[in-house]
């Protein structure tokens, strides 16, 4: 009797495991050129790059699945004179798709050391990214100092940038592909 229960339990576990594998299965296919593709049973696929990182397919569901901010730099430039001071923001993107990207709309929140929101901004970044590329951007957004106006973005950001204490959070809200396709967050 005990043996029958054990055998039934083993059969049930094998059956359960095979059902789970069917639901979450994937197949890795190696092409003639050596590149690898992951094919999932839910009709999505991706490419594995040289660093064994998965790149999502041409049909990502959300902008954050297509592009990621992998690094940034917020710095303070004291300039040549009193009127040349500025805070610069360099954003470095990673195209996680297999299609070139021509633009990214990004929402940026900047916090101080106490996790208090200091400044937020949203803008379009016209950036060309090859499939799988992690760019090291040399272009930047900047906020200049106007010594005659107080409370402007520069006044809120300069000390955080100079001391390196700013904490930034990014949200990719829209991505434009060179094919003309645009994906965005549904609000």
C-alpha positions as CSV (number, residue, x, y, z in Angstrom):
1,X,0.0,0.0,0.0
2,X,2.8,2.4,0.9
3,X,4.6,1.5,-2.3
4,X,1.5,2.3,-4.4
5,X,1.1,5.8,-2.7
6,X,4.8,6.5,-3.3
7,X,4.6,5.5,-7.0
8,X,1.4,7.6,-7.4
9,X,3.1,10.6,-5.8
10,X,6.1,10.2,-8.1
11,X,3.9,10.0,-11.2
12,X,1.9,13.1,-10.0
13,X,5.2,15.0,-9.4
14,X,6.5,14.1,-12.9
15,X,3.1,15.1,-14.4
16,X,3.1,18.4,-12.5
17,X,6.7,19.2,-13.5
18,X,6.0,18.5,-17.1
19,X,3.0,20.9,-17.0
20,X,5.1,23.6,-15.4
21,X,7.8,23.1,-18.1
22,X,5.2,23.4,-20.8
23,X,3.9,26.6,-19.4
24,X,7.2,28.3,-18.9
25,X,9.2,26.6,-21.6
26,X,11.7,28.2,-23.9
27,X,13.9,26.9,-26.6
28,X,17.4,28.3,-27.5
29,X,18.2,28.0,-31.2
30,X,21.7,28.5,-32.5
31,X,21.8,30.0,-36.0
32,X,24.4,29.1,-38.7
33,X,26.4,32.3,-37.8
34,X,26.6,31.2,-34.2
35,X,24.2,33.7,-32.8
36,X,21.5,32.4,-30.5
37,X,17.8,33.1,-30.3
38,X,15.4,32.3,-27.4
39,X,11.9,31.3,-28.4
40,X,9.2,31.2,-25.7
41,X,6.0,29.4,-26.0
42,X,4.0,32.6,-25.4
43,X,5.0,33.7,-29.0
44,X,7.8,36.1,-27.9
45,X,11.4,35.8,-28.7
46,X,14.7,37.4,-28.0
47,X,18.4,37.4,-29.1
48,X,21.3,36.6,-26.9
49,X,24.2,38.9,-27.5
50,X,27.9,38.3,-27.1
51,X,27.8,39.0,-23.4
52,X,25.1,36.4,-22.8
53,X,22.6,39.2,-22.2
54,X,19.1,38.7,-23.5
55,X,17.9,41.3,-25.9
56,X,14.1,41.4,-26.3
57,X,12.3,41.1,-29.6
58,X,11.2,43.8,-31.9
59,X,7.9,43.8,-30.2
60,X,8.6,44.9,-26.6
61,X,5.4,45.6,-24.7
62,X,6.6,48.7,-22.8
63,X,9.3,51.4,-23.3
64,X,11.2,50.2,-20.3
65,X,11.5,46.7,-21.9
66,X,13.1,48.4,-24.9
67,X,15.5,50.9,-23.4
68,X,17.2,51.2,-20.0
69,X,19.3,54.0,-18.5
70,X,22.4,52.0,-17.5
71,X,24.4,55.0,-16.3
72,X,24.3,58.8,-15.9
73,X,26.4,61.7,-14.7
74,X,25.2,64.9,-13.1
75,X,28.0,67.4,-12.8
76,X,28.6,71.0,-11.9
77,X,30.5,73.2,-14.3
78,X,31.7,76.4,-12.6
79,X,32.5,78.0,-16.0
80,X,34.9,80.8,-17.0
81,X,32.9,83.6,-15.2
82,X,30.0,84.1,-12.9
83,X,27.6,83.9,-15.9
84,X,28.9,80.5,-17.2
85,X,27.9,78.2,-14.3
86,X,25.8,75.2,-15.2
87,X,24.7,71.8,-14.1
88,X,24.9,69.1,-16.8
89,X,23.1,65.7,-17.0
90,X,24.6,63.0,-19.3
91,X,22.3,60.0,-19.7
92,X,23.6,56.7,-21.1
93,X,21.0,54.4,-22.6
94,X,21.0,50.7,-23.4
95,X,18.9,49.5,-26.4
96,X,17.7,46.1,-25.3
97,X,16.0,45.3,-28.7
98,X,17.1,44.0,-32.0
99,X,16.0,47.2,-33.8
100,X,17.8,50.5,-34.0
101,X,16.2,53.3,-31.9
102,X,16.0,56.9,-33.0
103,X,14.6,58.6,-29.9
104,X,13.7,58.2,-26.3
105,X,11.3,60.2,-24.1
106,X,12.5,60.1,-20.5
107,X,11.1,61.3,-17.2
108,X,13.8,62.2,-14.7
109,X,13.4,62.8,-10.9
110,X,16.3,64.2,-8.9
111,X,16.4,63.6,-5.1
112,X,18.7,64.9,-2.4
113,X,20.4,62.9,0.3
114,X,17.2,62.9,2.4
115,X,15.2,61.3,-0.5
116,X,13.3,64.5,-1.0
117,X,12.3,65.3,-4.6
118,X,14.3,68.4,-5.6
119,X,13.5,68.6,-9.4
120,X,11.7,66.7,-12.1
121,X,11.7,67.0,-15.8
122,X,10.5,65.1,-18.9
123,X,12.1,65.5,-22.3
124,X,12.7,63.9,-25.7
125,X,16.2,62.7,-26.3
126,X,17.1,62.3,-30.0
127,X,19.6,59.5,-29.7
128,X,20.5,56.8,-32.2
129,X,21.1,53.4,-30.6
130,X,22.1,50.3,-32.5
131,X,20.5,47.0,-31.4
132,X,22.0,45.9,-28.1
133,X,24.1,49.1,-27.8
134,X,25.0,50.6,-24.5
135,X,26.0,54.1,-25.4
136,X,28.4,56.4,-23.6
137,X,26.7,59.7,-24.4
138,X,28.7,62.9,-24.9
139,X,25.6,65.1,-25.3
140,X,23.8,66.5,-22.2
141,X,21.0,68.5,-20.8
142,X,22.0,71.5,-18.8
143,X,20.6,74.1,-16.5
144,X,22.4,77.5,-16.5
145,X,22.6,79.9,-13.6
146,X,20.9,83.2,-13.9
147,X,22.3,85.2,-10.9
148,X,19.3,87.6,-11.1
149,X,16.6,85.0,-10.7
150,X,16.4,82.8,-7.6
151,X,14.7,79.4,-7.3
152,X,15.5,78.2,-10.8
153,X,16.5,74.6,-11.5
154,X,20.2,75.5,-11.4
155,X,19.8,76.9,-7.8
156,X,18.1,73.6,-6.7
157,X,20.7,71.3,-8.4
158,X,24.2,72.9,-8.3
159,X,25.1,71.8,-4.8
160,X,23.9,68.2,-5.3
161,X,25.9,68.0,-8.6
162,X,29.0,69.6,-7.2
163,X,29.0,67.2,-4.1
164,X,27.9,64.1,-6.0
165,X,25.0,63.5,-3.6
166,X,22.1,63.6,-6.1
167,X,20.0,60.4,-6.5
168,X,18.3,60.2,-9.9
169,X,15.4,58.0,-11.0
170,X,14.5,57.5,-14.7
171,X,11.4,56.3,-16.4
172,X,11.4,55.7,-20.1
173,X,7.9,56.8,-21.3
174,X,8.3,56.5,-25.1
175,X,10.6,54.9,-27.6
176,X,10.9,55.7,-31.3
177,X,12.4,53.1,-33.6
178,X,14.1,53.9,-37.0
179,X,11.3,51.8,-38.6
180,X,8.8,54.4,-37.6
181,X,7.2,52.3,-34.8
182,X,6.6,54.1,-31.5
183,X,5.8,52.5,-28.2
184,X,4.7,54.4,-25.2
185,X,3.3,53.9,-21.7
186,X,-0.5,53.8,-21.7
187,X,-1.7,56.2,-19.0
